Amino acid sequence: MRIYLVGYSYSGKTTMGRELARLLGYRFFDTDKGIEIKYHTTINMFFSRYGEPAFRIIEQQMLHSTADLDDVVIATGGGAACHGDNMQFILDHGIAIYLQMSLEQILQRIARARKGRPSLKGMDDEQRRQFISRQLSDRIGYYQRAHISFPAMDAEPQALLEAYQNYLASSPRAD
């Protein structure tokens, strides 16, 4: 079984993904970390050097490589589900869980974050708010296609596990 976590940056995909994997006895895989290891660079550096279109190509390749994994929780990048055939791929190859966060919740997490995202570099608070608001508006339709939508702010991994188990109990899938 493959469980894909989708949602905006700072929604907790990596943190919740690690914990969900631990609770299930699954492995954890972060597509952004996979890219950083494979290309020996950070996501920020890759963006700066090659730009977003090149990043989206390798991101899709990394995502598609997860089809060979079993018993794994996969944290995807914030925009991964919203490009190419990625969301359909996720839906076809596992269970998609959308970690929902409001604009205000995302902004709170960004304010506390140690490292920033390349797309937010050089923005003041109002520019950041407008940019994220537009992106959320553009991306929400992709995220909402997930099998499960889970309110992620201040949520415990156990609650995410229960949402996943409830989904399986009501809509069993053969994978």
C-alpha positions in Angstrom: 0.0 0.0 0.0 1.1 3.5 -0.8 -0.2 6.5 1.1 0.4 9.9 -0.6 0.2 13.1 1.5 -0.7 16.1 -0.5 -1.3 19.7 0.5 0.2 23.1 0.5 3.8 23.7 1.8 3.9 23.9 5.6 0.8 21.7 6.0 2.8 19.0 7.9 3.2 16.4 5.2 6.7 15.4 6.3 6.1 15.6 10.0 2.7 13.8 9.9 4.0 11.4 7.2 6.9 10.2 9.4 4.5 9.6 12.3 1.9 7.9 10.2 4.5 5.6 8.8 5.8 4.8 12.2 2.2 4.0 13.5 1.6 1.7 10.5 5.0 0.1 10.5 5.6 1.5 7.0 8.6 3.2 5.5 8.5 6.9 4.9 9.6 8.7 1.7 9.7 12.4 1.1 9.9 13.3 -2.6 11.6 16.6 -2.0 14.3 14.9 0.1 14.6 12.2 -2.6 15.3 15.0 -5.2 17.9 16.6 -2.9 19.7 13.3 -2.4 19.6 12.3 -6.1 20.7 15.7 -7.4 23.1 16.6 -4.5 21.4 20.0 -3.9 18.6 21.6 -2.0 15.2 22.4 -3.5 15.9 26.1 -3.0 19.3 25.8 -4.9 17.7 23.7 -7.7 14.9 26.4 -8.1 17.5 29.2 -8.1 19.8 27.4 -10.6 17.3 25.8 -13.0 13.9 27.3 -12.4 10.5 25.9 -11.6 9.8 24.2 -15.0 12.9 22.0 -14.7 12.0 21.3 -11.1 8.5 20.1 -12.0 10.0 17.6 -14.5 12.3 16.0 -12.0 9.6 16.2 -9.3 7.2 14.2 -11.6 9.9 11.6 -12.3 10.6 11.2 -8.5 6.8 10.9 -7.9 6.4 8.3 -10.6 9.3 6.3 -9.2 7.2 5.6 -6.1 5.0 3.2 -8.0 7.6 0.5 -7.2 7.4 1.1 -3.4 5.1 -0.9 -1.0 4.1 -0.2 2.6 5.2 3.4 2.4 3.9 6.8 3.3 5.0 9.4 0.8 5.1 13.1 1.5 4.9 15.1 -1.8 6.0 18.6 -2.4 3.4 21.3 -2.0 2.8 21.8 -5.8 3.5 18.2 -6.8 -0.2 17.2 -7.1 -0.9 20.2 -9.2 1.3 19.6 -12.3 1.2 17.3 -15.2 -0.6 14.0 -14.5 0.6 13.9 -10.9 -2.7 13.9 -9.0 -4.2 11.3 -11.3 -1.0 9.2 -10.8 -1.3 9.5 -7.0 -5.0 8.5 -7.1 -4.3 5.5 -9.3 -1.3 4.3 -7.3 -2.3 4.7 -3.7 -4.5 6.4 -1.1 -4.3 10.2 -1.3 -4.7 12.2 1.9 -5.1 16.0 1.7 -3.7 17.7 4.8 -6.0 20.8 4.9 -4.8 24.1 6.2 -6.3 27.6 5.9 -4.4 30.6 4.6 -4.0 31.9 8.1 -2.7 28.6 9.4 -0.1 28.4 6.7 1.0 32.0 7.3 1.4 31.2 11.0 3.6 28.2 10.2 5.7 30.2 7.7 6.3 32.8 10.4 7.7 30.1 12.6 9.7 28.3 9.9 13.5 28.1 10.0 14.0 28.0 6.2 11.9 29.6 3.6 10.6 28.4 0.2 12.2 29.7 -3.0 8.9 31.1 -4.3 8.5 33.3 -1.2 12.0 34.8 -1.2 12.1 38.6 -0.9 8.3 39.0 -0.2 7.0 41.2 2.6 4.0 39.9 4.6 1.3 41.3 2.4 2.9 40.0 -0.8 3.4 36.6 0.8 -0.3 36.6 1.9 -1.5 37.5 -1.7 0.8 35.0 -3.3 -0.2 32.1 -1.1 -3.8 33.0 -1.4 -3.6 32.8 -5.2 -1.7 29.5 -5.1 -4.2 28.0 -2.7 -7.0 29.1 -4.9 -5.3 27.5 -8.0 -4.3 24.3 -6.2 -7.4 23.5 -4.0 -9.2 21.7 -6.8 -6.3 19.2 -7.1 -5.9 18.7 -3.4 -9.7 18.1 -3.0 -9.5 15.2 -5.4 -7.8 13.2 -2.6 -9.5 10.1 -1.2 -9.3 11.7 2.3 -9.4 15.3 3.4 -7.9 15.8 6.9 -7.9 19.1 8.9 -4.2 19.1 9.8 -3.6 22.1 12.1 -2.7 20.9 15.5 -3.8 17.4 14.6 -2.3 14.3 16.2 -0.8 11.5 14.0 -3.2 9.1 15.7 -6.2 11.1 14.4 -4.7 10.8 10.9 -4.3 7.1 11.3 -7.9 6.8 12.4 -9.1 8.8 9.4 -7.1 6.5 7.1 -8.5 3.4 8.8 -12.0 4.7 8.6 -11.6 5.3 4.9 -10.3 1.8 4.4 -13.2 0.3 6.4 -15.8 2.2 4.3 -14.1 2.0 0.9 -11.8 -1.0 0.7 -9.4 -0.9 -2.2 -7.3 -3.7 -3.7 -3.8 -2.4 -4.3 
